[in-house]
Amino acid sequence: MTSKRAAISFTGGKDCTLALCLTKETHDVVLLVTFVPKNFSSFKAHSLELIKLQAKALDIPHVLVEIGEEGKTHLQCYREKIAEVKQLYNLDLLVTGKRSPNMVPQKRN
């Protein structure tokens, strides 16, 4: 059976790097994706130079995907670009190091 093709939403930080390590255990990680806003001044990740060096050291192809479009929400832009990347690179999934609020353990009384 062929393992599923995965991409990692990669910002160069510890969370996405951990996601990469865990995903490699069960999937074929074929791509690192860094989503970059059109308004580059609002980029909240490590420097692109560092991210590119990390990708090179990891020997995994890396792409920058520009997001942000007039009249669309941030979420709409992400969803559209994720779908494009998934189709273009024949991916089964895109993994991120971000935690969903639904995944945060709740306190029990």
Biopython code that builds the backbone (N, CA, C, O; Angstrom):
import numpy as np
from Bio.PDB.StructureBuilder import StructureBuilder

atoms = [
    (1, "MET", "N", (0.833, -1.175, 0.000)),
    (1, "MET", "CA", (0.000, 0.000, 0.000)),
    (1, "MET", "C", (0.886, 1.250, 0.000)),
    (1, "MET", "O", (1.862, 1.325, 0.747)),
    (2, "THR", "N", (0.545, 2.215, -0.831)),
    (2, "THR", "CA", (1.291, 3.459, -0.930)),
    (2, "THR", "C", (0.873, 4.396, 0.190)),
    (2, "THR", "O", (-0.313, 4.533, 0.488)),
    (3, "SER", "N", (1.863, 5.045, 0.813)),
    (3, "SER", "CA", (1.507, 5.994, 1.871)),
    (3, "SER", "C", (0.935, 7.253, 1.247)),
    (3, "SER", "O", (1.220, 7.574, 0.093)),
    (4, "LYS", "N", (0.135, 7.953, 2.011)),
    (4, "LYS", "CA", (-0.513, 9.166, 1.526)),
    (4, "LYS", "C", (0.500, 10.294, 1.379)),
    (4, "LYS", "O", (1.463, 10.400, 2.139)),
    (5, "ARG", "N", (0.251, 11.128, 0.380)),
    (5, "ARG", "CA", (1.111, 12.273, 0.101)),
    (5, "ARG", "C", (0.665, 13.452, 0.951)),
    (5, "ARG", "O", (-0.504, 13.837, 0.950)),
    (6, "ALA", "N", (1.621, 14.012, 1.673)),
    (6, "ALA", "CA", (1.307, 15.112, 2.592)),
    (6, "ALA", "C", (2.194, 16.311, 2.316)),
    (6, "ALA", "O", (3.322, 16.188, 1.838)),
    (7, "ALA", "N", (1.648, 17.473, 2.633)),
    (7, "ALA", "CA", (2.418, 18.716, 2.643)),
    (7, "ALA", "C", (2.316, 19.283, 4.049)),
    (7, "ALA", "O", (1.345, 19.033, 4.764)),
    (8, "ILE", "N", (3.317, 20.040, 4.433)),
    (8, "ILE", "CA", (3.340, 20.682, 5.738)),
    (8, "ILE", "C", (3.249, 22.188, 5.530)),
    (8, "ILE", "O", (4.006, 22.760, 4.745)),
    (9, "SER", "N", (2.324, 22.825, 6.232)),
    (9, "SER", "CA", (2.271, 24.279, 6.249)),
    (9, "SER", "C", (3.439, 24.714, 7.132)),
    (9, "SER", "O", (3.400, 24.547, 8.351)),
    (10, "PHE", "N", (4.479, 25.274, 6.509)),
    (10, "PHE", "CA", (5.765, 25.439, 7.171)),
    (10, "PHE", "C", (6.127, 26.899, 7.385)),
    (10, "PHE", "O", (6.250, 27.670, 6.433)),
    (11, "THR", "N", (6.296, 27.267, 8.651)),
    (11, "THR", "CA", (6.698, 28.626, 9.015)),
    (11, "THR", "C", (8.105, 28.667, 9.603)),
    (11, "THR", "O", (8.628, 29.737, 9.915)),
    (12, "GLY", "N", (8.709, 27.495, 9.750)),
    (12, "GLY", "CA", (10.053, 27.431, 10.306)),
    (12, "GLY", "C", (10.100, 27.307, 11.812)),
    (12, "GLY", "O", (11.185, 27.211, 12.387)),
    (13, "GLY", "N", (8.961, 27.308, 12.460)),
    (13, "GLY", "CA", (8.907, 27.244, 13.914)),
    (13, "GLY", "C", (8.840, 25.824, 14.458)),
    (13, "GLY", "O", (8.814, 24.847, 13.709)),
    (14, "LYS", "N", (8.814, 25.741, 15.777)),
    (14, "LYS", "CA", (8.838, 24.428, 16.435)),
    (14, "LYS", "C", (7.563, 23.626, 16.215)),
    (14, "LYS", "O", (7.619, 22.400, 16.113)),
    (15, "ASP", "N", (6.410, 24.299, 16.139)),
    (15, "ASP", "CA", (5.152, 23.573, 15.988)),
    (15, "ASP", "C", (5.052, 22.871, 14.632)),
    (15, "ASP", "O", (4.691, 21.697, 14.563)),
    (16, "CYS", "N", (5.370, 23.590, 13.561)),
    (16, "CYS", "CA", (5.287, 22.959, 12.243)),
    (16, "CYS", "C", (6.413, 21.945, 12.050)),
    (16, "CYS", "O", (6.253, 20.977, 11.306)),
    (17, "THR", "N", (7.543, 22.157, 12.711)),
    (17, "THR", "CA", (8.631, 21.186, 12.627)),
    (17, "THR", "C", (8.247, 19.893, 13.347)),
    (17, "THR", "O", (8.559, 18.804, 12.867)),
    (18, "LEU", "N", (7.582, 20.004, 14.481)),
    (18, "LEU", "CA", (7.075, 18.813, 15.163)),
    (18, "LEU", "C", (6.022, 18.121, 14.301)),
    (18, "LEU", "O", (6.016, 16.894, 14.194)),
    (19, "ALA", "N", (5.134, 18.901, 13.688)),
    (19, "ALA", "CA", (4.123, 18.325, 12.796)),
    (19, "ALA", "C", (4.794, 17.571, 11.650)),
    (19, "ALA", "O", (4.339, 16.496, 11.259)),
    (20, "LEU", "N", (5.870, 18.133, 11.117)),
    (20, "LEU", "CA", (6.627, 17.469, 10.055)),
    (20, "LEU", "C", (7.179, 16.131, 10.537)),
    (20, "LEU", "O", (7.012, 15.111, 9.868)),
    (21, "CYS", "N", (7.832, 16.135, 11.690)),
    (21, "CYS", "CA", (8.423, 14.896, 12.229)),
    (21, "CYS", "C", (7.366, 13.825, 12.465)),
    (21, "CYS", "O", (7.579, 12.660, 12.130)),
    (22, "LEU", "N", (6.249, 14.203, 13.028)),
    (22, "LEU", "CA", (5.182, 13.231, 13.312)),
    (22, "LEU", "C", (4.531, 12.730, 12.025)),
    (22, "LEU", "O", (4.202, 11.549, 11.912)),
    (23, "THR", "N", (4.349, 13.613, 11.070)),
    (23, "THR", "CA", (3.713, 13.215, 9.815)),
    (23, "THR", "C", (4.597, 12.266, 9.019)),
    (23, "THR", "O", (4.100, 11.342, 8.376)),
    (24, "LYS", "N", (5.914, 12.494, 9.062)),
    (24, "LYS", "CA", (6.835, 11.627, 8.321)),
    (24, "LYS", "C", (6.787, 10.177, 8.796)),
    (24, "LYS", "O", (7.183, 9.271, 8.063)),
    (25, "GLU", "N", (6.303, 9.954, 10.017)),
    (25, "GLU", "CA", (6.207, 8.588, 10.535)),
    (25, "GLU", "C", (5.160, 7.760, 9.796)),
    (25, "GLU", "O", (5.268, 6.535, 9.734)),
    (26, "THR", "N", (4.154, 8.419, 9.240)),
    (26, "THR", "CA", (3.042, 7.681, 8.638)),
    (26, "THR", "C", (2.693, 8.110, 7.210)),
    (26, "THR", "O", (1.876, 7.461, 6.557)),
    (27, "HIS", "N", (3.302, 9.194, 6.716)),
    (27, "HIS", "CA", (2.968, 9.715, 5.403)),
    (27, "HIS", "C", (4.231, 10.067, 4.629)),
    (27, "HIS", "O", (5.312, 10.215, 5.198)),
    (28, "ASP", "N", (4.067, 10.194, 3.335)),
    (28, "ASP", "CA", (5.152, 10.642, 2.469)),
    (28, "ASP", "C", (5.065, 12.167, 2.370)),
    (28, "ASP", "O", (4.223, 12.694, 1.643)),
    (29, "VAL", "N", (5.923, 12.868, 3.090)),
    (29, "VAL", "CA", (5.919, 14.333, 3.060)),
    (29, "VAL", "C", (6.662, 14.772, 1.801)),
    (29, "VAL", "O", (7.874, 14.595, 1.680)),
    (30, "VAL", "N", (5.902, 15.353, 0.864)),
    (30, "VAL", "CA", (6.460, 15.689, -0.443)),
    (30, "VAL", "C", (6.649, 17.183, -0.657)),
    (30, "VAL", "O", (7.210, 17.602, -1.670)),
    (31, "LEU", "N", (6.175, 18.003, 0.308)),
    (31, "LEU", "CA", (6.209, 19.433, 0.074)),
    (31, "LEU", "C", (6.091, 20.213, 1.381)),
    (31, "LEU", "O", (5.358, 19.828, 2.292)),
    (32, "LEU", "N", (6.829, 21.312, 1.446)),
    (32, "LEU", "CA", (6.655, 22.300, 2.508)),
    (32, "LEU", "C", (6.031, 23.529, 1.857)),
    (32, "LEU", "O", (6.490, 23.979, 0.808)),
    (33, "VAL", "N", (4.989, 24.070, 2.476)),
    (33, "VAL", "CA", (4.267, 25.209, 1.928)),
    (33, "VAL", "C", (4.304, 26.357, 2.937)),
    (33, "VAL", "O", (3.933, 26.187, 4.099)),
    (34, "THR", "N", (4.750, 27.510, 2.486)),
    (34, "THR", "CA", (4.699, 28.703, 3.324)),
    (34, "THR", "C", (3.715, 29.677, 2.694)),
    (34, "THR", "O", (3.913, 30.146, 1.573)),
    (35, "PHE", "N", (2.656, 29.973, 3.432)),
    (35, "PHE", "CA", (1.651, 30.920, 2.970)),
    (35, "PHE", "C", (2.111, 32.325, 3.338)),
    (35, "PHE", "O", (2.356, 32.627, 4.506)),
    (36, "VAL", "N", (2.224, 33.174, 2.332)),
    (36, "VAL", "CA", (2.754, 34.518, 2.510)),
    (36, "VAL", "C", (1.671, 35.525, 2.125)),
    (36, "VAL", "O", (1.152, 35.477, 1.010)),
    (37, "PRO", "N", (1.327, 36.433, 3.038)),
    (37, "PRO", "CA", (0.314, 37.430, 2.697)),
    (37, "PRO", "C", (0.814, 38.420, 1.651)),
    (37, "PRO", "O", (2.000, 38.746, 1.607)),
    (38, "LYS", "N", (-0.108, 38.896, 0.806)),
    (38, "LYS", "CA", (0.263, 39.911, -0.184)),
    (38, "LYS", "C", (0.840, 41.133, 0.510)),
    (38, "LYS", "O", (1.783, 41.751, 0.015)),
    (39, "ASN", "N", (0.270, 41.480, 1.662)),
    (39, "ASN", "CA", (0.790, 42.584, 2.456)),
    (39, "ASN", "C", (1.913, 42.011, 3.313)),
    (39, "ASN", "O", (1.713, 41.667, 4.478)),
    (40, "PHE", "N", (3.086, 41.918, 2.719)),
    (40, "PHE", "CA", (4.206, 41.212, 3.344)),
    (40, "PHE", "C", (4.580, 41.763, 4.714)),
    (40, "PHE", "O", (5.189, 41.049, 5.510)),
    (41, "SER", "N", (4.237, 42.998, 5.007)),
    (41, "SER", "CA", (4.599, 43.578, 6.297)),
    (41, "SER", "C", (3.882, 42.887, 7.453)),
    (41, "SER", "O", (4.283, 43.024, 8.609)),
    (42, "SER", "N", (2.813, 42.140, 7.138)),
    (42, "SER", "CA", (2.073, 41.464, 8.203)),
    (42, "SER", "C", (2.489, 40.002, 8.373)),
    (42, "SER", "O", (1.815, 39.255, 9.083)),
    (43, "PHE", "N", (3.585, 39.578, 7.735)),
    (43, "PHE", "CA", (4.049, 38.190, 7.807)),
    (43, "PHE", "C", (4.541, 37.886, 9.214)),
    (43, "PHE", "O", (5.464, 38.533, 9.708)),
    (44, "LYS", "N", (3.922, 36.896, 9.861)),
    (44, "LYS", "CA", (4.242, 36.594, 11.257)),
    (44, "LYS", "C", (4.833, 35.188, 11.363)),
    (44, "LYS", "O", (4.211, 34.275, 11.906)),
    (45, "ALA", "N", (6.013, 35.041, 10.848)),
    (45, "ALA", "CA", (6.718, 33.766, 10.914)),
    (45, "ALA", "C", (8.199, 34.097, 10.959)),
    (45, "ALA", "O", (8.584, 35.264, 11.032)),
    (46, "HIS", "N", (9.015, 33.074, 10.916)),
    (46, "HIS", "CA", (10.453, 33.307, 10.848)),
    (46, "HIS", "C", (10.779, 33.931, 9.493)),
    (46, "HIS", "O", (9.943, 33.917, 8.589)),
    (47, "SER", "N", (11.958, 34.465, 9.348)),
    (47, "SER", "CA", (12.318, 35.112, 8.085)),
    (47, "SER", "C", (12.266, 34.097, 6.946)),
    (47, "SER", "O", (12.559, 32.916, 7.128)),
    (48, "LEU", "N", (11.886, 34.588, 5.774)),
    (48, "LEU", "CA", (11.805, 33.688, 4.620)),
    (48, "LEU", "C", (13.159, 33.096, 4.268)),
    (48, "LEU", "O", (13.235, 31.963, 3.791)),
    (49, "GLU", "N", (14.220, 33.842, 4.497)),
    (49, "GLU", "CA", (15.563, 33.317, 4.219)),
    (49, "GLU", "C", (15.842, 32.098, 5.090)),
    (49, "GLU", "O", (16.374, 31.094, 4.616)),
    (50, "LEU", "N", (15.477, 32.193, 6.370)),
    (50, "LEU", "CA", (15.676, 31.075, 7.293)),
    (50, "LEU", "C", (14.796, 29.892, 6.906)),
    (50, "LEU", "O", (15.251, 28.748, 6.922)),
    (51, "ILE", "N", (13.550, 30.161, 6.563)),
    (51, "ILE", "CA", (12.626, 29.089, 6.170)),
    (51, "ILE", "C", (13.159, 28.352, 4.945)),
    (51, "ILE", "O", (13.107, 27.124, 4.884)),
    (52, "LYS", "N", (13.667, 29.098, 3.977)),
    (52, "LYS", "CA", (14.221, 28.479, 2.764)),
    (52, "LYS", "C", (15.440, 27.620, 3.084)),
    (52, "LYS", "O", (15.605, 26.536, 2.525)),
    (53, "LEU", "N", (16.292, 28.106, 3.985)),
    (53, "LEU", "CA", (17.462, 27.320, 4.394)),
    (53, "LEU", "C", (17.047, 26.036, 5.119)),
    (53, "LEU", "O", (17.640, 24.977, 4.909)),
    (54, "GLN", "N", (16.024, 26.139, 5.972)),
    (54, "GLN", "CA", (15.541, 24.948, 6.669)),
    (54, "GLN", "C", (15.013, 23.921, 5.671)),
    (54, "GLN", "O", (15.320, 22.734, 5.779)),
    (55, "ALA", "N", (14.224, 24.373, 4.705)),
    (55, "ALA", "CA", (13.667, 23.468, 3.699)),
    (55, "ALA", "C", (14.778, 22.785, 2.910)),
    (55, "ALA", "O", (14.708, 21.589, 2.627)),
    (56, "LYS", "N", (15.799, 23.555, 2.561)),
    (56, "LYS", "CA", (16.934, 22.985, 1.833)),
    (56, "LYS", "C", (17.649, 21.932, 2.679)),
    (56, "LYS", "O", (17.999, 20.862, 2.180)),
    (57, "ALA", "N", (17.864, 22.238, 3.955)),
    (57, "ALA", "CA", (18.533, 21.291, 4.853)),
    (57, "ALA", "C", (17.695, 20.019, 5.046)),
    (57, "ALA", "O", (18.239, 18.926, 5.202)),
    (58, "LEU", "N", (16.377, 20.177, 5.033)),
    (58, "LEU", "CA", (15.484, 19.024, 5.184)),
    (58, "LEU", "C", (15.349, 18.227, 3.892)),
    (58, "LEU", "O", (14.832, 17.110, 3.897)),
    (59, "ASP", "N", (15.815, 18.801, 2.789)),
    (59, "ASP", "CA", (15.756, 18.176, 1.467)),
    (59, "ASP", "C", (14.312, 17.839, 1.069)),
    (59, "ASP", "O", (14.018, 16.755, 0.565)),
    (60, "ILE", "N", (13.430, 18.808, 1.317)),
    (60, "ILE", "CA", (12.027, 18.678, 0.930)),
    (60, "ILE", "C", (11.690, 19.897, 0.074)),
    (60, "ILE", "O", (11.994, 21.024, 0.464)),
    (61, "PRO", "N", (11.069, 19.689, -1.083)),
    (61, "PRO", "CA", (10.691, 20.833, -1.912)),
    (61, "PRO", "C", (9.852, 21.839, -1.116)),
    (61, "PRO", "O", (9.048, 21.460, -0.265)),
    (62, "HIS", "N", (10.056, 23.121, -1.410)),
    (62, "HIS", "CA", (9.397, 24.193, -0.667)),
    (62, "HIS", "C", (8.814, 25.196, -1.647)),
    (62, "HIS", "O", (9.469, 25.588, -2.613)),
    (63, "VAL", "N", (7.570, 25.611, -1.390)),
    (63, "VAL", "CA", (6.934, 26.638, -2.220)),
    (63, "VAL", "C", (6.369, 27.734, -1.340)),
    (63, "VAL", "O", (5.945, 27.496, -0.209)),
    (64, "LEU", "N", (6.373, 28.950, -1.889)),
    (64, "LEU", "CA", (5.715, 30.084, -1.254)),
    (64, "LEU", "C", (4.385, 30.275, -1.972)),
    (64, "LEU", "O", (4.333, 30.295, -3.202)),
    (65, "VAL", "N", (3.325, 30.414, -1.209)),
    (65, "VAL", "CA", (1.996, 30.613, -1.775)),
    (65, "VAL", "C", (1.448, 31.926, -1.242)),
    (65, "VAL", "O", (1.251, 32.092, -0.038)),
    (66, "GLU", "N", (1.205, 32.853, -2.157)),
    (66, "GLU", "CA", (0.707, 34.168, -1.767)),
    (66, "GLU", "C", (-0.789, 34.109, -1.497)),
    (66, "GLU", "O", (-1.556, 33.553, -2.284)),
    (67, "ILE", "N", (-1.190, 34.692, -0.372)),
    (67, "ILE", "CA", (-2.610, 34.736, -0.025)),
    (67, "ILE", "C", (-3.044, 36.177, 0.185)),
    (67, "ILE", "O", (-2.226, 37.068, 0.414)),
    (68, "GLY", "N", (-4.337, 36.379, 0.102)),
    (68, "GLY", "CA", (-4.896, 37.708, 0.303)),
    (68, "GLY", "C", (-5.451, 38.225, -1.005)),
    (68, "GLY", "O", (-4.725, 38.382, -1.987)),
    (69, "GLU", "N", (-6.736, 38.488, -1.007)),
    (69, "GLU", "CA", (-7.376, 38.986, -2.213)),
    (69, "GLU", "C", (-8.473, 39.957, -1.810)),
    (69, "GLU", "O", (-9.243, 39.702, -0.885)),
    (70, "GLU", "N", (-8.526, 41.057, -2.512)),
    (70, "GLU", "CA", (-9.525, 42.087, -2.246)),
    (70, "GLU", "C", (-10.927, 41.484, -2.253)),
    (70, "GLU", "O", (-11.302, 40.766, -3.181)),
    (71, "GLY", "N", (-11.694, 41.783, -1.210)),
    (71, "GLY", "CA", (-13.079, 41.339, -1.140)),
    (71, "GLY", "C", (-13.275, 39.945, -0.573)),
    (71, "GLY", "O", (-14.406, 39.469, -0.478)),
    (72, "LYS", "N", (-12.191, 39.284, -0.195)),
    (72, "LYS", "CA", (-12.294, 37.942, 0.379)),
    (72, "LYS", "C", (-11.727, 37.942, 1.789)),
    (72, "LYS", "O", (-10.809, 38.700, 2.106)),
    (73, "THR", "N", (-12.284, 37.085, 2.626)),
    (73, "THR", "CA", (-11.757, 36.963, 3.982)),
    (73, "THR", "C", (-10.457, 36.172, 3.949)),
    (73, "THR", "O", (-10.152, 35.474, 2.982)),
    (74, "HIS", "N", (-9.711, 36.304, 5.021)),
    (74, "HIS", "CA", (-8.466, 35.561, 5.178)),
    (74, "HIS", "C", (-8.737, 34.056, 5.042)),
    (74, "HIS", "O", (-7.999, 33.344, 4.362)),
    (75, "LEU", "N", (-9.791, 33.589, 5.689)),
    (75, "LEU", "CA", (-10.150, 32.170, 5.659)),
    (75, "LEU", "C", (-10.508, 31.713, 4.247)),
    (75, "LEU", "O", (-10.103, 30.628, 3.830)),
    (76, "GLN", "N", (-11.257, 32.522, 3.512)),
    (76, "GLN", "CA", (-11.601, 32.169, 2.133)),
    (76, "GLN", "C", (-10.339, 32.023, 1.285)),
    (76, "GLN", "O", (-10.211, 31.083, 0.501)),
    (77, "CYS", "N", (-9.417, 32.957, 1.451)),
    (77, "CYS", "CA", (-8.170, 32.909, 0.685)),
    (77, "CYS", "C", (-7.373, 31.648, 0.997)),
    (77, "CYS", "O", (-6.868, 30.984, 0.092)),
    (78, "TYR", "N", (-7.265, 31.323, 2.285)),
    (78, "TYR", "CA", (-6.544, 30.113, 2.677)),
    (78, "TYR", "C", (-7.201, 28.880, 2.071)),
    (78, "TYR", "O", (-6.517, 28.029, 1.502)),
    (79, "ARG", "N", (-8.513, 28.778, 2.188)),
    (79, "ARG", "CA", (-9.220, 27.595, 1.663)),
    (79, "ARG", "C", (-8.993, 27.429, 0.165)),
    (79, "ARG", "O", (-8.746, 26.320, -0.309)),
    (80, "GLU", "N", (-9.076, 28.516, -0.570)),
    (80, "GLU", "CA", (-8.866, 28.445, -2.013)),
    (80, "GLU", "C", (-7.437, 28.027, -2.354)),
    (80, "GLU", "O", (-7.225, 27.177, -3.218)),
    (81, "LYS", "N", (-6.468, 28.619, -1.680)),
    (81, "LYS", "CA", (-5.067, 28.292, -1.969)),
    (81, "LYS", "C", (-4.720, 26.868, -1.547)),
    (81, "LYS", "O", (-3.947, 26.190, -2.225)),
    (82, "ILE", "N", (-5.282, 26.417, -0.439)),
    (82, "ILE", "CA", (-5.045, 25.031, -0.015)),
    (82, "ILE", "C", (-5.585, 24.073, -1.063)),
    (82, "ILE", "O", (-4.922, 23.094, -1.408)),
    (83, "ALA", "N", (-6.774, 24.341, -1.569)),
    (83, "ALA", "CA", (-7.363, 23.482, -2.601)),
    (83, "ALA", "C", (-6.492, 23.478, -3.867)),
    (83, "ALA", "O", (-6.293, 22.431, -4.482)),
    (84, "GLU", "N", (-5.977, 24.648, -4.252)),
    (84, "GLU", "CA", (-5.105, 24.738, -5.425)),
    (84, "GLU", "C", (-3.824, 23.929, -5.228)),
    (84, "GLU", "O", (-3.419, 23.172, -6.110)),
    (85, "VAL", "N", (-3.197, 24.090, -4.077)),
    (85, "VAL", "CA", (-1.949, 23.371, -3.788)),
    (85, "VAL", "C", (-2.209, 21.868, -3.748)),
    (85, "VAL", "O", (-1.417, 21.083, -4.268)),
    (86, "LYS", "N", (-3.298, 21.479, -3.141)),
    (86, "LYS", "CA", (-3.647, 20.052, -3.051)),
    (86, "LYS", "C", (-3.784, 19.440, -4.444)),
    (86, "LYS", "O", (-3.277, 18.348, -4.700)),
    (87, "GLN", "N", (-4.458, 20.137, -5.327)),
    (87, "GLN", "CA", (-4.649, 19.626, -6.685)),
    (87, "GLN", "C", (-3.348, 19.647, -7.480)),
    (87, "GLN", "O", (-3.009, 18.668, -8.145)),
    (88, "LEU", "N", (-2.618, 20.763, -7.414)),
    (88, "LEU", "CA", (-1.391, 20.922, -8.186)),
    (88, "LEU", "C", (-0.337, 19.870, -7.837)),
    (88, "LEU", "O", (0.367, 19.375, -8.717)),
    (89, "TYR", "N", (-0.232, 19.530, -6.546)),
    (89, "TYR", "CA", (0.801, 18.588, -6.100)),
    (89, "TYR", "C", (0.253, 17.205, -5.776)),
    (89, "TYR", "O", (0.960, 16.367, -5.216)),
    (90, "ASN", "N", (-1.005, 16.967, -6.128)),
    (90, "ASN", "CA", (-1.630, 15.657, -5.910)),
    (90, "ASN", "C", (-1.476, 15.202, -4.458)),
    (90, "ASN", "O", (-0.977, 14.111, -4.184)),
    (91, "LEU", "N", (-1.912, 16.056, -3.539)),
    (91, "LEU", "CA", (-1.772, 15.791, -2.104)),
    (91, "LEU", "C", (-3.027, 15.145, -1.529)),
    (91, "LEU", "O", (-4.143, 15.370, -1.996)),
    (92, "ASP", "N", (-2.803, 14.340, -0.504)),
    (92, "ASP", "CA", (-3.922, 13.775, 0.245)),
    (92, "ASP", "C", (-4.277, 14.656, 1.430)),
    (92, "ASP", "O", (-5.436, 14.713, 1.842)),
    (93, "LEU", "N", (-3.269, 15.352, 1.986)),
    (93, "LEU", "CA", (-3.541, 16.213, 3.123)),
    (93, "LEU", "C", (-2.474, 17.276, 3.292)),
    (93, "LEU", "O", (-1.342, 17.149, 2.826)),
    (94, "LEU", "N", (-2.886, 18.335, 3.983)),
    (94, "LEU", "CA", (-1.979, 19.417, 4.364)),
    (94, "LEU", "C", (-1.995, 19.474, 5.880)),
    (94, "LEU", "O", (-3.051, 19.614, 6.497)),
    (95, "VAL", "N", (-0.823, 19.366, 6.469)),
    (95, "VAL", "CA", (-0.696, 19.323, 7.927)),
    (95, "VAL", "C", (-0.158, 20.653, 8.421)),
    (95, "VAL", "O", (0.727, 21.245, 7.803)),
    (96, "THR", "N", (-0.693, 21.114, 9.524)),
    (96, "THR", "CA", (-0.237, 22.360, 10.124)),
    (96, "THR", "C", (0.117, 22.123, 11.583)),
    (96, "THR", "O", (-0.356, 21.170, 12.201)),
    (97, "GLY", "N", (0.937, 22.982, 12.118)),
    (97, "GLY", "CA", (1.287, 22.896, 13.530)),
    (97, "GLY", "C", (0.320, 23.672, 14.407)),
    (97, "GLY", "O", (0.436, 23.653, 15.632)),
    (98, "LYS", "N", (-0.633, 24.356, 13.786)),
    (98, "LYS", "CA", (-1.618, 25.131, 14.551)),
    (98, "LYS", "C", (-2.595, 24.195, 15.233)),
    (98, "LYS", "O", (-2.958, 23.142, 14.708)),
    (99, "ARG", "N", (-3.008, 24.611, 16.414)),
    (99, "ARG", "CA", (-4.016, 23.848, 17.147)),
    (99, "ARG", "C", (-5.372, 24.495, 16.961)),
    (99, "ARG", "O", (-5.521, 25.711, 17.085)),
    (100, "SER", "N", (-6.336, 23.682, 16.667)),
    (100, "SER", "CA", (-7.706, 24.162, 16.567)),
    (100, "SER", "C", (-8.261, 24.346, 17.967)),
    (100, "SER", "O", (-7.946, 23.559, 18.859)),
    (101, "PRO", "N", (-9.087, 25.374, 18.184)),
    (101, "PRO", "CA", (-9.711, 25.532, 19.508)),
    (101, "PRO", "C", (-10.501, 24.296, 19.922)),
    (101, "PRO", "O", (-10.673, 24.026, 21.111)),
    (102, "ASN", "N", (-10.978, 23.549, 18.931)),
    (102, "ASN", "CA", (-11.732, 22.329, 19.227)),
    (102, "ASN", "C", (-10.827, 21.211, 19.739)),
    (102, "ASN", "O", (-11.321, 20.230, 20.296)),
    (103, "MET", "N", (-9.521, 21.339, 19.563)),
    (103, "MET", "CA", (-8.590, 20.295, 19.978)),
    (103, "MET", "C", (-7.985, 20.552, 21.350)),
    (103, "MET", "O", (-7.287, 19.694, 21.891)),
    (104, "VAL", "N", (-8.242, 21.706, 21.909)),
    (104, "VAL", "CA", (-7.669, 22.043, 23.209)),
    (104, "VAL", "C", (-8.437, 21.279, 24.278)),
    (104, "VAL", "O", (-9.661, 21.382, 24.351)),
    (105, "PRO", "N", (-7.731, 20.512, 25.111)),
    (105, "PRO", "CA", (-8.420, 19.763, 26.158)),
    (105, "PRO", "C", (-9.176, 20.699, 27.104)),
    (105, "PRO", "O", (-8.671, 21.751, 27.495)),
    (106, "GLN", "N", (-10.348, 20.308, 27.449)),
    (106, "GLN", "CA", (-11.187, 21.089, 28.356)),
    (106, "GLN", "C", (-10.960, 20.615, 29.791)),
    (106, "GLN", "O", (-10.751, 19.427, 30.036)),
    (107, "LYS", "N", (-11.004, 21.556, 30.734)),
    (107, "LYS", "CA", (-10.886, 21.199, 32.150)),
    (107, "LYS", "C", (-12.140, 20.446, 32.582)),
    (107, "LYS", "O", (-13.257, 20.763, 32.175)),
    (108, "ARG", "N", (-11.918, 19.461, 33.403)),
    (108, "ARG", "CA", (-13.054, 18.730, 33.963)),
    (108, "ARG", "C", (-13.171, 19.090, 35.427)),
    (108, "ARG", "O", (-12.178, 19.144, 36.153)),
    (109, "ASN", "N", (-14.365, 19.330, 35.838)),
    (109, "ASN", "CA", (-14.593, 19.690, 37.240)),
    (109, "ASN", "C", (-14.672, 18.461, 38.119)),
    (109, "ASN", "O", (-14.861, 18.579, 39.330)),
]
sb = StructureBuilder()
sb.init_structure("model")
sb.init_model(0)
sb.init_chain("A")
sb.init_seg("    ")
for serial, (resi, resn, name, xyz) in enumerate(atoms, 1):
    if name == "N":
        sb.init_residue(resn, " ", resi, " ")
    sb.init_atom(name, np.array(xyz, "f"), 0.0, 1.0, " ", f" {name:<3s}", serial, name[0])
structure = sb.get_structure()
